[in-house]
């Protein structure tokens, strides 16, 4: 990753838990409380290769929140979960 800045990195996709804003490749793609995450929430990210050139949808506590990221075909995707405590987990996948 060249830049670690969530709002300007051309490589980063992120949902900010405290406000629900979504950032994709240096652009704010949505803002608002629909994707806001609270302590104890269960979050599910679903990668769909057939929708909008590859997309990631979000579900929080069983309620679908919609597509957070689009146009992922040809991108290498690494899922990382981080929190305010020093715990991170990662895994990668190519989207074709």
N, C-alpha and C positions, 0 to 999 in steps of 0.2 A: 504494500500500500504506500503510495507516494505521500498523501496527505491524510492526517487523522482527524481533520476538522469535519464534523458531521454535516455542516451546511455548505461546504465548498469542495469536498473531495469528489473527484470524478470517478472514484471506484467504490464508494460506500453507499449502502442503502440502510436506512435506520428508522425505527419507530421510537420516538422519545416517550418513555413511559409516563412522565409526569404531566405532559400536556397533549399527547396524542398526535403531535406533528410527525409527518413522514418526509424523509429526505432521500432523494435518489440521484446519485451521480452529480452532486453539487447543486441540486435544485430542490426547493421545497415543493413537494407534489401534492400535499394536502395538509391542512391545519384544522385543528378543532378537537373537541373532546370525544369524538366517536371512538378513537383508538387509544384513549387514555387508559393506562394500566395502573391498578392499585394493588397494594400488598395483598397477597392471597389469591389474586386472579389467576385463572388458568388460560394461557394464551396458546393458540394453535396457528401456525403459519402453513399454508398449503401452496405448493408449487404446482402450477398447471401448465403443461407444455403446449396445450391446444388453444388457450385463450390469449388474445391480444399479443401474439408473438412471444409468449412465455410470461406468466404473471404470478404474483404471490398475493394470496388473499389472507385476511386475518379474521379469526374467530376468538372472542373473549367470553369466557364463562358460558360457552355453548351458543352465543349469539353472533351470527355472521356480521362482520363490520364492513365487508366489501374488499375490493382490490386495492392493495396498498402500492404495489409496484407493477409496472408493465414494461414490455419491450425488452425482455431478458434473453431472447434467442442469441446464441453465440457468446454469452457472458459466462464467466466462471463464478459460481455462487458459493460463498462461504457463510454458513449460518453461525452466528456468534451471539451468545447471550451474556450480557454483563449487567451488573447491578452496582449499587453503591457500596456493597461489601466486596472485598477482593476475590470474586469468583467469576471466572469466564469459562465458556466451553465453546468449541468450534468444530465444524465439519464442512467438507467441500463437495461440490457437484457441478459438472459442466451442464449447461442448458443448450441443447442442440435444436 
